[in-house]
């Protein structure tokens, strides 16, 4: 893959604006994923909460990254920057509250994506 990569501890973080690069990375990841999801009555709720919160945190980080790009690009007014910053801060605080409520920490959401490295 010819994209920007940053070595961060255990894994490789991929910064890609090109969907084709992301798709290629996911195809590389597919063999490392389990063929079946183990869903048992005693762990389904915790597993689902972990999955949903992981996806929400991932989306929050994407939104934050895009906000920074827009700020650096000069396409936002000062009022829009303030509003966007407050919205992202409230979102982070709410996700943190939910994580505490279901007994998960940041490390629980940092899943291993195999050859792509850690998610967060």
N, C-alpha and C positions, 0 to 999 in steps of 0.2 A: 504494500500500500504506500502510495506517495502522498502522505498527508503529514501535518505537523504532529509530532509526538513529543511527549514530555515524560521523562522517566521520573516517577514519583514513588519511591520505596519499592514495593513489590511488583507493581504493574505498569502498564503503559496507558496513558490518558490520550485519547484521540480527540483532536479538535478538528471537526470537519463540517464545512458548510455545504459540501456537495453530497446530496442524498446517495449517489452511487457509491461513495466511499463508505458511508454508514451501512448500506446494504451489503457491501463486500465484507465489512467487519462482522456483521451479523451472520453471514454465511460461514465465516471462519469459526465463529462461536458455536454454531449449531451442534457440531459433533460433541462438544463438551457438556451439553445439556442432557439431563436425564430423558429417557424415552417416555416415562410415565411420571405423573405427579402423584406422590403418595398422600392421599387424603384420608385421614382417619378422624373419627368423631371427636377424639380427645385433643386433636391439634389443629383442626381445620380453621377455627376462629382466629387463633393466634397467627397461623400461617397466612390467612387472608388479610389480616390487619397489617402484617409485615409487608406483604406484596403491595397492597394499596398505598401504604405510607411510603414505601420505597419509590413507587411510581410518582407520587405527588412530590416528593423531595427532588426527584430527578427533573420533573417539569418546572418546579420552582427555581432550580439552578439554571435551567435553560432560559426562563423568563428573566432572571437576574443578569445573565450573560448578554441577552439581547438588549436589556435596558442600558447596560454599560456601553454597548456598541452604539446605541442611539445617542447617548449622552456625548460620547467621544466624537460622534459624527456631527454634532451640533444641530440635530433635527428637533430637539426639544427645548421649549422655553423653560425659564427658571421655575415657573409655577408647575409645569408638567413634570419636571425633574423631582420637585418636592412631593407632588402627588404620587408619582410612581414609586419613589423611595418609601413613602409611608405605607403604600399598599403592599409592597414586597416585605417590609418589616412586619406588618400585621400578619401576613401570610406565614412568615417564618415563625412568629410567636405562636400562632394557632396550631401549626403543625407540631411545634415543640410540646404544647399542652396536650395534644392528642397522643403523642408518643409516650409521654409520662402516664397518661390515663390508661393506656393499654400495656404499660410496662416494657416499652422498648426504648433503646438508646440509639444514638447515632451509629454506633458500631454494628448494631443489628440490621441497619438499613444499607450498610456498605457491602453489598453482595459481590461475590467474586464472579466475574464474567469470563473466566478462563483466559484465553489469549488476549482479550481486550483489557484485562486488568480489573481493578476494583471499580465499582460504579461511582462511588462518591469520593 
